[in-house]
Amino acid sequence: MTDVNAPRLVYITCASETEALAIARALVEERLAGSVNMLGQARSIYRWQGRIEDAAEQVLVAKTRSGRMDALIARVRALHSYACPCIVALPIAEGHPDYLAWLTQETTEQ
């Protein structure tokens, strides 16, 4: 069983800066993420529906905890323009204890 307080970095790509900003704000406002970094434009090469795509996308990195992942994914999917958005999480193995405590506090439903 996964510790619900285990910290996670969540990588998300978006179609536009406007969409990325809306998703980032919603995640923080709804306590699904403690913070979200908008890293700006990236060029993505991927296969979609049998074709190789080459697209400009906006990259988000959200900091949350494992207990909020299901709700975070659902919220991103609700706000996202893609049929199959990139939402992947990586565990945070270590970090500044005060930051990780803050992250838990900020992602706890009030």
Secondary structure, 3 states (H helix, E strand, C coil): CCCCCCEEEEEEEECCHHHHHHHHHHHHHCCCCCEEEEEEEEEEEEEECCEEEEEEEEEEEEEEEHHHHHHHHHHHHHHCCCCCCCEEEEECCCCCHHHHHHHHHHCCCC
